[in-house]
Amino acid sequence: MAVGSHTLLTIGCAGVLLALSSCSPDKQNPGRENSSHILGSGGVMVKVERIPECETRLGEVVGVIDAPRERVWNVISDYNEHKHFMPNVLECFAFRPEGLELLKGASPQDLGRLQSQLRQYETDRIADSVVYLYGMGDFPWPMPNKRYILKVVRDRVRCAAHSTMVIGQMKVNESWWELKPYGGDGSRTLARYRILLDPGIPLPEFAIRMATKSTLPKVIEAVRKRVKNPGYEPRGKEEKKAG
């Protein structure tokens, strides 16, 4: 899906878990006139937005990846491998919907106990539209590592995904991926990742600003490295529904 336990951002399965309680745009959010140059030369753009009537902030990172959109989509959809390449992911696996029965009546504190049982429903077969994930993020001391169940709604045609938390040890955990062809020949991809997360613990603004600057770009870099690995083939298999 590691950067180390001293960052304040955790990448979780389908996405980044960023503790965004307060922050404002900085120099990594350039004007439009510089965007094409920054993206085309391998840079990334990071920004944080205030959400009306919401205590958290929306973080976003945009970057160009030197691989076709199909290749990039397969990498970010390879959920069972996220813990091997995404920052701060200690555990992540997709499981069949039947595993949701184990969550009935469960509390967030039960997720550690239920991990081995949910593992029995683990699957490499990724449904065309919806997949459920078990994840655990590496949070810095003194915060404990946090577990969660995500529902990922996927649009295979648009190469877009939206993750929401079914149950978890935080207040908010929601994220979006969107991939678009970049350039005229389709050999590059414009990747946009957005995250809205509240871990339920107040954090100082300077720490959040540092995490935003240092960690969100590493999401794009992690995917860039993965797609360039000539020996890598996605473990997860796309499985389209009939009809």
C-alpha positions as CSV (number, residue, x, y, z in Angstrom):
1,M,0.0,0.0,0.0
2,A,6.4,1.9,4.6
3,V,7.5,5.3,5.2
4,G,8.2,4.7,8.9
5,S,6.3,5.1,12.2
6,H,7.2,8.7,12.8
7,T,5.1,10.2,10.0
8,L,1.6,11.4,10.7
9,L,0.1,9.9,7.7
10,T,-0.9,6.3,7.1
11,I,-1.7,4.8,3.7
12,G,-4.5,2.4,4.2
13,C,-5.4,-0.3,1.6
14,A,-7.3,1.7,-0.9
15,G,-5.7,4.8,0.2
16,V,-3.9,7.3,2.4
17,L,-4.9,7.8,6.0
18,L,-3.9,11.4,6.7
19,A,-4.6,13.1,10.0
20,L,-6.1,16.3,8.6
21,S,-7.5,18.3,11.5
22,S,-6.2,21.7,10.4
23,C,-3.9,22.9,7.7
24,S,-3.7,25.4,4.8
25,P,-2.3,25.4,1.3
26,D,1.4,25.9,1.0
27,K,4.1,26.2,-1.7
28,Q,3.3,22.7,-3.0
29,N,0.0,24.1,-4.3
30,P,1.2,26.2,-7.3
31,G,-0.7,28.4,-9.6
32,R,-2.3,27.0,-12.7
33,E,0.3,28.5,-15.0
34,N,3.0,26.2,-13.4
35,S,0.9,23.0,-13.1
36,S,1.7,21.6,-16.5
37,H,5.4,22.2,-16.1
38,I,5.5,20.7,-12.6
39,L,3.5,17.6,-13.6
40,G,5.2,17.1,-16.9
41,S,8.7,17.2,-15.3
42,G,7.9,14.6,-12.7
43,G,6.8,16.8,-9.8
44,V,3.6,16.5,-7.7
45,M,1.1,19.0,-6.5
46,V,-0.3,18.8,-2.9
47,K,-3.1,20.8,-1.4
48,V,-5.4,20.8,1.6
49,E,-8.9,22.2,1.5
50,R,-11.4,23.2,4.2
51,I,-14.7,21.3,4.0
52,P,-17.8,23.3,5.0
53,E,-19.3,22.1,8.3
54,C,-16.5,19.5,8.7
55,E,-13.8,19.4,11.4
56,T,-11.3,17.6,9.1
57,R,-9.6,18.7,5.9
58,L,-9.4,17.2,2.5
59,G,-5.9,16.4,1.3
60,E,-5.0,15.9,-2.4
61,V,-2.0,14.8,-4.3
62,V,-1.7,14.9,-8.1
63,G,1.2,13.5,-10.2
64,V,2.0,11.9,-13.5
65,I,3.1,8.3,-13.7
66,D,5.1,6.9,-16.6
67,A,2.9,4.0,-17.4
68,P,-0.5,3.5,-19.2
69,R,-3.6,3.9,-17.2
70,E,-4.4,0.2,-17.2
71,R,-1.1,-0.6,-15.6
72,V,-1.5,2.0,-12.9
73,W,-5.1,0.8,-12.2
74,N,-3.9,-2.7,-11.8
75,V,-1.3,-1.6,-9.2
76,I,-3.6,0.5,-7.0
77,S,-6.2,-2.3,-7.3
78,D,-3.8,-5.0,-6.1
79,Y,-5.0,-4.6,-2.5
80,N,-3.4,-7.7,-1.1
81,E,0.0,-6.4,-2.0
82,H,-0.5,-2.8,-0.6
83,K,1.4,-3.6,2.6
84,H,4.5,-4.4,0.5
85,F,4.8,-1.0,-1.2
86,M,2.3,1.6,0.1
87,P,3.6,3.8,3.0
88,N,2.6,2.9,6.5
89,V,0.4,-0.1,5.7
90,L,0.9,-2.9,8.2
91,E,-1.9,-5.1,6.9
92,C,-4.3,-5.1,4.0
93,F,-6.3,-7.8,2.3
94,A,-9.5,-8.0,0.3
95,F,-12.2,-10.4,1.5
96,R,-15.4,-11.8,0.1
97,P,-18.7,-10.1,1.1
98,E,-19.7,-13.2,3.2
99,G,-17.1,-12.1,5.7
100,L,-19.3,-9.1,6.6
101,E,-21.4,-11.4,8.7
102,L,-18.6,-11.5,11.2
103,L,-18.9,-7.8,11.7
104,K,-22.5,-7.9,12.9
105,G,-22.6,-6.5,16.4
106,A,-18.9,-6.0,16.4
107,S,-17.2,-2.8,17.8
108,P,-14.0,-1.2,16.3
109,Q,-12.1,-2.7,19.2
110,D,-13.1,-6.2,18.0
111,L,-11.3,-5.8,14.7
112,G,-8.0,-7.2,16.0
113,R,-9.7,-10.3,17.3
114,L,-11.6,-10.7,14.0
115,Q,-8.6,-10.4,11.7
116,S,-7.8,-14.2,11.6
117,Q,-11.4,-15.0,11.0
118,L,-11.8,-12.5,8.2
119,R,-8.6,-13.9,6.7
120,Q,-10.5,-17.1,5.9
121,Y,-12.5,-15.1,3.4
122,E,-9.5,-13.5,1.7
123,T,-9.6,-13.3,-2.0
124,D,-7.5,-12.4,-5.0
125,R,-10.6,-12.2,-7.2
126,I,-11.6,-8.5,-7.3
127,A,-15.2,-7.8,-8.2
128,D,-15.9,-5.4,-10.9
129,S,-17.7,-2.8,-8.8
130,V,-17.3,-3.4,-5.1
131,V,-14.6,-4.8,-2.8
132,Y,-14.2,-5.0,0.9
133,L,-10.8,-4.5,2.6
134,Y,-9.4,-5.2,6.1
135,G,-6.5,-2.9,6.9
136,M,-4.2,-1.8,9.7
137,G,-2.3,1.5,9.5
138,D,1.0,2.3,11.2
139,F,0.4,5.4,13.3
140,P,3.2,7.1,15.2
141,W,3.8,6.9,18.9
142,P,1.9,7.5,21.2
143,M,-1.1,6.7,19.0
144,P,-1.9,3.0,18.6
145,N,-2.0,1.4,15.2
146,K,-5.5,1.6,13.8
147,R,-7.6,-1.1,12.2
148,Y,-10.5,-0.5,9.8
149,I,-12.8,-2.1,7.2
150,L,-13.2,-0.3,3.9
151,K,-15.8,-0.6,1.2
152,V,-14.3,0.4,-2.2
153,V,-16.7,1.2,-5.0
154,R,-14.8,0.9,-8.3
155,D,-15.6,2.3,-11.7
156,R,-13.5,0.1,-14.0
157,V,-14.3,2.2,-17.1
158,R,-13.3,5.5,-15.6
159,C,-10.5,4.0,-13.5
160,A,-11.9,5.7,-10.4
161,A,-12.4,4.3,-6.9
162,H,-14.1,5.7,-3.8
163,S,-13.4,4.1,-0.4
164,T,-15.6,4.6,2.7
165,M,-15.2,3.1,6.2
166,V,-17.6,0.4,7.2
167,I,-16.2,0.2,10.8
168,G,-12.9,1.4,12.2
169,Q,-10.8,2.8,15.0
170,M,-11.1,6.4,13.8
171,K,-13.8,9.0,13.2
172,V,-13.5,9.5,9.5
173,N,-11.7,7.5,6.7
174,E,-12.7,8.3,3.1
175,S,-10.6,8.4,0.0
176,W,-10.8,8.7,-3.8
177,W,-8.5,7.6,-6.7
178,E,-9.0,8.9,-10.3
179,L,-6.7,8.0,-13.2
180,K,-6.7,9.8,-16.6
181,P,-4.5,9.4,-19.7
182,Y,-1.8,12.0,-19.8
183,G,-0.3,13.1,-23.1
184,G,-1.3,12.2,-26.7
185,D,-0.1,8.6,-26.9
186,G,-1.6,7.1,-23.7
187,S,1.7,6.0,-22.3
188,R,1.4,8.2,-19.2
189,T,-1.2,8.6,-16.5
190,L,-2.4,11.5,-14.5
191,A,-3.1,10.2,-11.0
192,R,-5.2,12.1,-8.4
193,Y,-5.6,10.9,-4.9
194,R,-7.8,12.5,-2.3
195,I,-8.2,11.7,1.4
196,L,-10.5,12.8,4.2
197,L,-9.5,11.3,7.6
198,D,-10.0,12.2,11.3
199,P,-8.1,9.8,13.6
200,G,-10.1,11.2,16.6
201,I,-7.0,12.6,18.3
202,P,-6.1,16.3,18.2
203,L,-2.8,17.0,16.4
204,P,-0.7,20.2,16.3
205,E,-0.9,22.1,13.1
206,F,2.9,22.1,12.4
207,A,2.9,18.3,12.6
208,I,0.0,18.0,10.1
209,R,1.6,20.5,7.7
210,M,4.9,18.5,7.9
211,A,3.0,15.2,7.2
212,T,1.1,16.7,4.3
213,K,4.3,17.9,2.6
214,S,6.4,14.8,3.2
215,T,4.0,11.9,3.0
216,L,1.3,12.5,0.3
217,P,3.9,12.7,-2.5
218,K,5.2,9.3,-1.4
219,V,1.9,7.8,-2.4
220,I,2.5,8.7,-6.0
221,E,6.2,7.7,-5.7
222,A,5.2,4.3,-4.4
223,V,3.0,3.6,-7.3
224,R,5.6,4.9,-9.8
225,K,8.2,2.4,-8.4
226,R,5.7,-0.4,-8.5
227,V,4.7,0.1,-12.2
228,K,8.4,0.3,-13.2
229,N,9.3,-3.0,-11.7
230,P,9.6,-5.3,-14.7
231,G,9.1,-8.4,-12.7
232,Y,5.9,-7.2,-11.0
233,E,2.6,-8.8,-11.9
234,P,-0.5,-7.9,-9.9
235,R,-1.6,-10.6,-7.5
236,G,-5.2,-9.5,-7.6
237,K,-7.3,-10.6,-10.6
238,E,-9.9,-8.4,-12.2
239,E,-13.2,-10.3,-12.4
240,K,-16.0,-8.6,-14.3
241,K,-19.6,-9.4,-13.5
242,A,-21.7,-10.8,-16.2
243,G,-24.7,-8.9,-17.5
